[in-house]
Amino acid sequence: MVASIDDKGYRDILGMYVAGEESSTFWKEILLNLKERGVEEVVLFVFDGLLGLEEAVKQVFPKTLTQLCVVHQIRNTLSYVRLSHKQ
């Protein structure tokens, strides 16, 4: 699913997409589809760290900032924390 928040703060679902597996190529096709349908600019793209996705975003929307989602940032950080300190 692709969701957006416009410059006035309104939320919208831009599309629902289904594929056999998630890949950066699949997401690049989605981004190209959104551009063809009139999306002119993406200010911030939040993603889960899928390899190659940041590059795909930059190819379609070059000015876009990217950020790893907070849940994935925490999970990645916790992999460096000792088990006894995770509590």
C-alpha positions as CSV (number, residue, x, y, z in Angstrom):
1,M,0.0,0.0,0.0
2,V,1.2,3.5,-0.8
3,A,-0.1,6.2,1.5
4,S,0.5,10.0,1.4
5,I,0.0,13.1,3.4
6,D,-0.3,16.3,1.2
7,D,0.9,19.8,2.0
8,K,-2.3,20.6,3.8
9,G,-2.1,17.5,6.1
10,Y,-4.7,15.4,4.3
11,R,-4.0,11.7,4.1
12,D,-4.8,9.6,1.1
13,I,-4.2,6.0,-0.2
14,L,-2.5,6.3,-3.6
15,G,-2.5,2.7,-4.5
16,M,-2.7,-1.0,-3.4
17,Y,-0.2,-3.3,-5.1
18,V,0.3,-7.0,-5.0
19,A,3.3,-9.0,-6.0
20,G,4.8,-12.5,-5.4
21,E,7.7,-11.0,-3.6
22,E,8.9,-7.5,-2.6
23,S,11.9,-6.1,-4.5
24,S,13.4,-2.8,-5.4
25,T,12.4,-3.4,-9.0
26,F,8.8,-3.9,-8.0
27,W,8.8,-0.7,-6.0
28,K,10.4,1.2,-8.9
29,E,7.5,0.1,-11.1
30,I,5.1,1.4,-8.5
31,L,6.9,4.8,-8.2
32,L,6.9,5.1,-12.0
33,N,3.2,4.3,-12.0
34,L,2.5,7.0,-9.4
35,K,4.5,9.5,-11.4
36,E,2.6,8.7,-14.5
37,R,-0.7,9.2,-12.5
38,G,0.4,12.7,-11.5
39,V,2.5,12.5,-8.4
40,E,5.0,15.3,-9.0
41,E,7.1,15.3,-5.8
42,V,7.8,13.0,-2.8
43,V,9.3,14.9,0.1
44,L,10.0,12.0,2.4
45,F,9.9,8.2,1.7
46,V,9.9,6.0,4.8
47,F,10.9,2.4,4.1
48,D,12.0,-0.8,5.8
49,G,15.5,-1.0,4.6
50,L,14.9,-3.2,1.5
51,L,18.2,-3.3,-0.5
52,G,18.1,-1.1,-3.5
53,L,14.9,0.7,-2.6
54,E,16.6,4.0,-1.7
55,E,18.4,4.0,-5.1
56,A,15.1,3.2,-6.9
57,V,13.4,6.1,-5.1
58,K,16.2,8.5,-6.1
59,Q,16.0,7.4,-9.8
60,V,12.3,8.3,-10.0
61,F,12.1,11.2,-7.5
62,P,15.7,12.5,-7.2
63,K,15.0,15.2,-4.6
64,T,13.3,12.8,-2.1
65,L,14.6,12.3,1.4
66,T,14.6,8.8,2.6
67,Q,14.3,7.4,6.2
68,L,14.3,4.0,7.7
69,C,11.1,3.5,9.7
70,V,11.4,3.8,13.4
71,V,10.4,0.2,14.1
72,H,13.2,-1.0,11.8
73,Q,15.7,1.5,13.4
74,I,15.0,0.1,16.8
75,R,15.2,-3.5,15.7
76,N,18.6,-2.8,14.0
77,T,19.8,-1.0,17.1
78,L,18.7,-3.8,19.5
79,S,20.9,-6.3,17.6
80,Y,23.9,-4.5,19.1
81,V,22.5,-4.5,22.7
82,R,23.5,-7.3,25.1
83,L,20.6,-9.6,26.0
84,S,20.9,-8.7,29.6
85,H,20.4,-5.0,28.8
86,K,17.4,-5.4,26.4
87,Q,14.9,-5.3,29.3
